[in-house]
């Protein structure tokens, strides 16, 4: 009977942390979008090569922000599963973690290629 209040307290804390992490993820995407598009301002409508360089810089900047947002989302999923570790939740976490990890790996590779001056 003493464990029930502790479990309830943990569930409340975990739910609050999950919501916070999901909010940080959304905020990260928004801030990244604003910061990345701000990089295009001032580039003007110069030659095509300059525009391509500006777009590449925006892609690298926004991609970095997306990587961070994915990390927050994965953290939120881990916290949610910790609070209710049923078999279904664990399977769902495993699938989501694999998908997000692959997205993050491929996004990081593309960003590294962009930074090195290669084509995606």
N, C-alpha and C positions, 0 to 999 in steps of 0.2 A: 504494500500500500504506500510505502514511502517513496517508491520509485516513480509512481504516477505523476506527482507534481514536478519531479525532475525531468521526466520525459516530455511533459507538456511545456515546461519552460524551455527545454532544448528545441522543441518544435517551433515555438514562437520566435526564438532567437534565429533559428535556421531560416524560417520563412522571411523574417525581416532582412536578414543578410542576403537571401536570394533576390528579393525585390531590389535591394540596394545595388547588388552586382548587375542585375538586368538594367536598372536605371543608368548605371555608369556605362554600360555597353551602348545604350541608345545615345547618351550624352557624348560619348567618345566618337560615334559616327557623325553626329551633328557638328561637333567642334572640328573634327577632321575635314568634313565637307567644307565648312566655312574657311578654315585655314588653307585648304588646298585650292579652293576657288580664288581665294585672295592672292595666291601665287600667280594666277593668270592675269589679274588686274595689273596694268602697267606694262604688260607685254605688247599690247596693242595689236594691230593687224599688220604686223611686219611680214617679212618674207616667209615663205612656207617653211623653210628650215628652222627659223626662229620659233614659229608657231609649234612645230613638232617638238622642239626642245622644251617649250613651255608646257605642252600637253604631257610629255614624258615626266617632267618634274611634278606635275599635278598627280599623275598616276602613282608615282613613287611615294609622294606624300600621303595621298589618300589610302593607298595600300598599306602603309605603315600603321595608319590609324585603324584600319579594318583588322589588322592582325591583333592590335591591342583589344579591340572590341570583342573579337573571338575569344580571347583569353578570359575576359570578364564573363562572357556567356558560359564558357566551360566551367568556370568557378561556380557560377550560379547553379549549373546542373549538378555539380558535385555536392554542393551544400544541400540542394533539394533531395538528392538521393540519400545523403547521410541522415536526414531527418526521418525518412521513411524507406528503409532499405528492403523493400519487397523484391521478389524475384523479377517482377515486371519492370520495376524502376531500375534495377541493376542492369537488365538487358537493354533498356532504353538508354541509360547512361553510356553503356559500352558502345552502342551504335552511334549515338550522338558524338561521343568523344572521338571515335575513329573518323567520322565524317569531318568534324571540325579540325582534327589534327591534319588530315589530308589537305583540307582547304588551306590551312595555315602553312603547311610545307610548300605546296605549289605556289601560293601567293608569295612566300618568302623567296622562292627560286626566281619567280618572275621579277620581283623587285630587285634582286641582286643582278639579274640580267639587264634590267633597265638602268641601274646605277652604273654598270660596266659599259653602257653604251650600246648593248646589243639589242636586237629586236625580240619582242616577246614570243 
